[in-house]
């Protein structure tokens, strides 16, 4: 997403991976290709600031609305 103010770096990726391991999410949760689950679980850990979280949520909402 080029609109993000700050793109995720290695630190955010590692934090996200740790959260996925702690939550014991099945690999299928990350492989989902349908529109409703195309948003990665625990995505907030990948984003650096609240503005980017809101932007991502708006874009995800618009994407879901288009798929209907």
N, CA, C and O atoms as CSV, one atom per row, in Angstrom:
chain,resi,resn,atom,element,x,y,z
A,1,UNK,N,N,0.843,-1.176,0.000
A,1,UNK,CA,C,0.000,0.000,0.000
A,1,UNK,C,C,0.889,1.241,0.000
A,1,UNK,O,O,1.546,1.543,0.997
A,2,UNK,N,N,0.904,1.927,-1.077
A,2,UNK,CA,C,1.770,3.099,-1.192
A,2,UNK,C,C,1.263,4.292,-0.387
A,2,UNK,O,O,2.006,5.250,-0.177
A,3,UNK,N,N,0.014,4.250,0.065
A,3,UNK,CA,C,-0.559,5.375,0.793
A,3,UNK,C,C,-0.147,5.426,2.263
A,3,UNK,O,O,-0.413,6.421,2.938
A,4,UNK,N,N,0.482,4.396,2.761
A,4,UNK,CA,C,0.872,4.366,4.164
A,4,UNK,C,C,1.906,5.439,4.453
A,4,UNK,O,O,2.801,5.688,3.646
A,5,UNK,N,N,1.778,6.068,5.606
A,5,UNK,CA,C,2.771,7.059,6.012
A,5,UNK,C,C,4.106,6.383,6.305
A,5,UNK,O,O,5.167,6.871,5.916
A,6,UNK,N,N,4.029,5.248,7.000
A,6,UNK,CA,C,5.247,4.505,7.328
A,6,UNK,C,C,5.004,3.034,7.010
A,6,UNK,O,O,4.131,2.398,7.600
A,7,UNK,N,N,5.767,2.512,6.093
A,7,UNK,CA,C,5.611,1.107,5.714
A,7,UNK,C,C,6.190,0.207,6.801
A,7,UNK,O,O,7.134,0.590,7.491
A,8,UNK,N,N,5.625,-0.985,6.952
A,8,UNK,CA,C,6.142,-1.913,7.965
A,8,UNK,C,C,7.605,-2.258,7.680
A,8,UNK,O,O,8.016,-2.420,6.531
A,9,UNK,N,N,8.351,-2.359,8.732
A,9,UNK,CA,C,9.756,-2.734,8.632
A,9,UNK,C,C,9.933,-4.125,9.248
A,9,UNK,O,O,8.961,-4.770,9.641
A,10,UNK,N,N,11.149,-4.559,9.321
A,10,UNK,CA,C,11.450,-5.881,9.862
A,10,UNK,C,C,10.925,-6.036,11.280
A,10,UNK,O,O,10.424,-7.100,11.643
A,11,UNK,N,N,11.033,-4.992,12.078
A,11,UNK,CA,C,10.572,-5.046,13.460
A,11,UNK,C,C,9.078,-5.365,13.540
A,11,UNK,O,O,8.662,-6.214,14.328
A,12,UNK,N,N,8.276,-4.680,12.723
A,12,UNK,CA,C,6.835,-4.935,12.720
A,12,UNK,C,C,6.523,-6.338,12.211
A,12,UNK,O,O,5.622,-7.001,12.725
A,13,UNK,N,N,7.256,-6.784,11.215
A,13,UNK,CA,C,7.057,-8.142,10.700
A,13,UNK,C,C,7.350,-9.179,11.773
A,13,UNK,O,O,6.591,-10.132,11.947
A,14,UNK,N,N,8.441,-8.994,12.484
A,14,UNK,CA,C,8.783,-9.942,13.551
A,14,UNK,C,C,7.740,-9.922,14.668
A,14,UNK,O,O,7.362,-10.973,15.186
A,15,UNK,N,N,7.278,-8.732,15.037
A,15,UNK,CA,C,6.230,-8.625,16.059
A,15,UNK,C,C,4.968,-9.347,15.611
A,15,UNK,O,O,4.343,-10.060,16.397
A,16,UNK,N,N,4.593,-9.163,14.349
A,16,UNK,CA,C,3.392,-9.801,13.797
A,16,UNK,C,C,3.544,-11.324,13.812
A,16,UNK,O,O,2.616,-12.039,14.192
A,17,UNK,N,N,4.701,-11.812,13.404
A,17,UNK,CA,C,4.932,-13.256,13.400
A,17,UNK,C,C,4.859,-13.833,14.820
A,17,UNK,O,O,4.314,-14.917,15.026
A,18,UNK,N,N,5.403,-13.111,15.785
A,18,UNK,CA,C,5.320,-13.561,17.181
A,18,UNK,C,C,3.868,-13.654,17.636
A,18,UNK,O,O,3.478,-14.620,18.291
A,19,UNK,N,N,3.068,-12.648,17.287
A,19,UNK,CA,C,1.653,-12.663,17.661
A,19,UNK,C,C,0.920,-13.836,17.017
A,19,UNK,O,O,0.084,-14.478,17.653
A,20,UNK,N,N,1.234,-14.110,15.762
A,20,UNK,CA,C,0.608,-15.252,15.083
A,20,UNK,C,C,0.956,-16.554,15.793
A,20,UNK,O,O,0.109,-17.436,15.932
A,21,UNK,N,N,2.194,-16.673,16.239
A,21,UNK,CA,C,2.619,-17.894,16.929
A,21,UNK,C,C,1.939,-18.007,18.295
A,21,UNK,O,O,1.515,-19.094,18.688
A,22,UNK,N,N,1.836,-16.898,19.014
A,22,UNK,CA,C,1.197,-16.907,20.329
A,22,UNK,C,C,-0.278,-17.270,20.209
A,22,UNK,O,O,-0.810,-18.020,21.027
A,23,UNK,N,N,-0.935,-16.732,19.180
A,23,UNK,CA,C,-2.358,-17.024,18.973
A,23,UNK,C,C,-2.586,-18.397,18.357
A,23,UNK,O,O,-3.722,-18.859,18.260
A,24,UNK,N,N,-1.506,-19.046,17.942
A,24,UNK,CA,C,-1.567,-20.390,17.377
A,24,UNK,C,C,-2.553,-20.479,16.205
A,24,UNK,O,O,-3.361,-21.404,16.115
A,25,UNK,N,N,-2.458,-19.488,15.314
A,25,UNK,CA,C,-3.336,-19.462,14.145
A,25,UNK,C,C,-2.910,-20.529,13.143
A,25,UNK,O,O,-1.716,-20.719,12.913
A,26,UNK,N,N,-3.869,-21.223,12.547
A,26,UNK,CA,C,-3.516,-22.240,11.551
A,26,UNK,C,C,-3.011,-21.573,10.272
A,26,UNK,O,O,-3.416,-20.452,9.964
A,27,UNK,N,N,-2.143,-22.237,9.533
A,27,UNK,CA,C,-1.616,-21.675,8.283
A,27,UNK,C,C,-2.721,-21.295,7.297
A,27,UNK,O,O,-2.558,-20.374,6.496
A,28,UNK,N,N,-3.840,-22.007,7.361
A,28,UNK,CA,C,-4.953,-21.708,6.450
A,28,UNK,C,C,-5.481,-20.285,6.644
A,28,UNK,O,O,-6.003,-19.679,5.709
A,29,UNK,N,N,-5.343,-19.764,7.846
A,29,UNK,CA,C,-5.822,-18.410,8.124
A,29,UNK,C,C,-5.031,-17.368,7.330
A,29,UNK,O,O,-5.537,-16.282,7.048
A,30,UNK,N,N,-3.804,-17.698,6.975
A,30,UNK,CA,C,-2.970,-16.777,6.210
A,30,UNK,C,C,-3.082,-17.009,4.709
A,30,UNK,O,O,-2.726,-16.136,3.918
A,31,UNK,N,N,-3.568,-18.165,4.319
A,31,UNK,CA,C,-3.670,-18.501,2.905
A,31,UNK,C,C,-5.020,-18.168,2.288
A,31,UNK,O,O,-5.205,-18.328,1.081
A,32,UNK,N,N,-5.940,-17.718,3.079
A,32,UNK,CA,C,-7.298,-17.463,2.594
A,32,UNK,C,C,-7.267,-16.488,1.426
A,32,UNK,O,O,-6.555,-15.484,1.456
A,33,UNK,N,N,-8.046,-16.796,0.400
A,33,UNK,CA,C,-8.078,-15.954,-0.790
A,33,UNK,C,C,-9.443,-15.310,-1.017
A,33,UNK,O,O,-9.601,-14.495,-1.926
A,34,UNK,N,N,-10.425,-15.671,-0.200
A,34,UNK,CA,C,-11.731,-15.035,-0.377
A,34,UNK,C,C,-11.674,-13.605,0.156
A,34,UNK,O,O,-10.843,-13.285,1.006
A,35,UNK,N,N,-12.546,-12.763,-0.340
A,35,UNK,CA,C,-12.522,-11.344,0.002
A,35,UNK,C,C,-12.715,-11.035,1.467
A,35,UNK,O,O,-12.181,-10.047,1.969
A,36,UNK,N,N,-13.470,-11.867,2.160
A,36,UNK,CA,C,-13.776,-11.588,3.562
A,36,UNK,C,C,-12.584,-11.835,4.472
A,36,UNK,O,O,-12.460,-11.191,5.513
A,37,UNK,N,N,-11.715,-12.746,4.100
A,37,UNK,CA,C,-10.572,-13.026,4.974
A,37,UNK,C,C,-9.251,-12.674,4.309
A,37,UNK,O,O,-8.203,-13.181,4.711
A,38,UNK,N,N,-9.285,-11.819,3.303
A,38,UNK,CA,C,-8.059,-11.399,2.634
A,38,UNK,C,C,-7.237,-10.460,3.513
A,38,UNK,O,O,-6.051,-10.246,3.261
A,39,UNK,N,N,-7.858,-9.913,4.524
A,39,UNK,CA,C,-7.142,-9.049,5.463
A,39,UNK,C,C,-6.403,-9.951,6.442
A,39,UNK,O,O,-7.018,-10.813,7.072
A,40,UNK,N,N,-5.109,-9.767,6.577
A,40,UNK,CA,C,-4.353,-10.664,7.460
A,40,UNK,C,C,-4.776,-10.522,8.917
A,40,UNK,O,O,-5.077,-9.421,9.376
A,41,UNK,N,N,-4.797,-11.622,9.632
A,41,UNK,CA,C,-5.126,-11.537,11.051
A,41,UNK,C,C,-4.081,-10.703,11.794
A,41,UNK,O,O,-2.896,-10.724,11.460
A,42,UNK,N,N,-4.533,-9.990,12.776
A,42,UNK,CA,C,-3.659,-9.183,13.626
A,42,UNK,C,C,-2.874,-8.140,12.829
A,42,UNK,O,O,-1.740,-7.811,13.174
A,43,UNK,N,N,-3.485,-7.626,11.764
A,43,UNK,CA,C,-2.817,-6.691,10.858
A,43,UNK,C,C,-2.332,-5.429,11.552
A,43,UNK,O,O,-1.384,-4.797,11.087
A,44,UNK,N,N,-2.955,-5.058,12.639
A,44,UNK,CA,C,-2.568,-3.841,13.350
A,44,UNK,C,C,-1.121,-3.851,13.805
A,44,UNK,O,O,-0.504,-2.793,13.938
A,45,UNK,N,N,-0.572,-5.036,14.046
A,45,UNK,CA,C,0.827,-5.132,14.468
A,45,UNK,C,C,1.783,-4.762,13.340
A,45,UNK,O,O,2.935,-4.409,13.590
A,46,UNK,N,N,1.307,-4.841,12.101
A,46,UNK,CA,C,2.154,-4.508,10.955
A,46,UNK,C,C,2.203,-3.009,10.677
A,46,UNK,O,O,3.103,-2.524,9.990
A,47,UNK,N,N,1.236,-2.288,11.211
A,47,UNK,CA,C,1.132,-0.867,10.910
A,47,UNK,C,C,1.735,-0.041,12.035
A,47,UNK,O,O,1.576,-0.364,13.212
A,48,UNK,N,N,2.428,1.029,11.660
A,48,UNK,CA,C,3.209,1.789,12.631
A,48,UNK,C,C,2.439,2.886,13.354
A,48,UNK,O,O,2.804,3.265,14.467
A,49,UNK,N,N,1.383,3.396,12.740
A,49,UNK,CA,C,0.659,4.464,13.428
A,49,UNK,C,C,-0.842,4.336,13.198
A,49,UNK,O,O,-1.300,3.606,12.320
A,50,UNK,N,N,-1.580,5.058,14.004
A,50,UNK,CA,C,-3.039,4.940,13.991
A,50,UNK,C,C,-3.653,5.409,12.669
A,50,UNK,O,O,-4.655,4.855,12.218
A,51,UNK,N,N,-3.059,6.416,12.059
A,51,UNK,CA,C,-3.556,6.889,10.759
A,51,UNK,C,C,-3.504,5.774,9.720
A,51,UNK,O,O,-4.433,5.608,8.930
A,52,UNK,N,N,-2.423,5.018,9.727
A,52,UNK,CA,C,-2.290,3.924,8.771
A,52,UNK,C,C,-3.291,2.810,9.054
A,52,UNK,O,O,-3.799,2.179,8.127
A,53,UNK,N,N,-3.573,2.570,10.323
A,53,UNK,CA,C,-4.577,1.565,10.680
A,53,UNK,C,C,-5.935,1.984,10.129
A,53,UNK,O,O,-6.642,1.166,9.539
A,54,UNK,N,N,-6.305,3.248,10.315
A,54,UNK,CA,C,-7.591,3.741,9.809
A,54,UNK,C,C,-7.634,3.684,8.284
A,54,UNK,O,O,-8.657,3.314,7.708
A,55,UNK,N,N,-6.544,4.044,7.634
A,55,UNK,CA,C,-6.486,3.986,6.176
A,55,UNK,C,C,-6.671,2.550,5.695
A,55,UNK,O,O,-7.443,2.297,4.770
A,56,UNK,N,N,-5.971,1.622,6.315
A,56,UNK,CA,C,-6.074,0.220,5.938
A,56,UNK,C,C,-7.498,-0.292,6.126
A,56,UNK,O,O,-8.023,-1.001,5.268
A,57,UNK,N,N,-8.118,0.062,7.236
A,57,UNK,CA,C,-9.494,-0.377,7.496
A,57,UNK,C,C,-10.464,0.190,6.462
A,57,UNK,O,O,-11.369,-0.515,6.015
A,58,UNK,N,N,-10.286,1.449,6.079
A,58,UNK,CA,C,-11.152,2.040,5.048
A,58,UNK,C,C,-10.967,1.329,3.710
A,58,UNK,O,O,-11.946,1.004,3.037
A,59,UNK,N,N,-9.721,1.087,3.325
A,59,UNK,CA,C,-9.454,0.402,2.056
A,59,UNK,C,C,-9.990,-1.026,2.073
A,59,UNK,O,O,-10.513,-1.505,1.067
A,60,UNK,N,N,-9.863,-1.701,3.203
A,60,UNK,CA,C,-10.391,-3.062,3.320
A,60,UNK,C,C,-11.907,-3.053,3.202
A,60,UNK,O,O,-12.486,-3.921,2.548
A,61,UNK,N,N,-12.558,-2.072,3.834
A,61,UNK,CA,C,-14.012,-1.953,3.748
A,61,UNK,C,C,-14.448,-1.723,2.307
A,61,UNK,O,O,-15.389,-2.357,1.830
A,62,UNK,N,N,-13.766,-0.816,1.617
A,62,UNK,CA,C,-14.105,-0.541,0.210
A,62,UNK,C,C,-13.889,-1.770,-0.663
A,62,UNK,O,O,-14.674,-2.042,-1.571
A,63,UNK,N,N,-12.837,-2.499,-0.388
A,63,UNK,CA,C,-12.555,-3.713,-1.156
A,63,UNK,C,C,-13.648,-4.755,-0.965
A,63,UNK,O,O,-14.074,-5.404,-1.920
A,64,UNK,N,N,-14.092,-4.908,0.266
A,64,UNK,CA,C,-15.173,-5.866,0.542
A,64,UNK,C,C,-16.466,-5.437,-0.130
A,64,UNK,O,O,-17.196,-6.267,-0.671
A,65,UNK,N,N,-16.749,-4.143,-0.096
A,65,UNK,CA,C,-17.986,-3.632,-0.693
A,65,UNK,C,C,-17.994,-3.877,-2.208
A,65,UNK,O,O,-19.040,-4.187,-2.779
A,66,UNK,N,N,-16.860,-3.742,-2.841
A,66,UNK,CA,C,-16.771,-3.969,-4.294
A,66,UNK,C,C,-16.978,-5.429,-4.656
A,66,UNK,O,O,-17.477,-5.734,-5.740
A,67,UNK,N,N,-16.602,-6.329,-3.770
A,67,UNK,CA,C,-16.702,-7.763,-4.056
A,67,UNK,C,C,-18.111,-8.281,-3.908
A,67,UNK,O,O,-18.393,-9.406,-4.320
A,68,UNK,N,N,-18.989,-7.517,-3.347
A,68,UNK,CA,C,-20.382,-7.965,-3.125
A,68,UNK,C,C,-21.182,-7.846,-4.359
A,68,UNK,O,O,-22.368,-8.176,-4.359
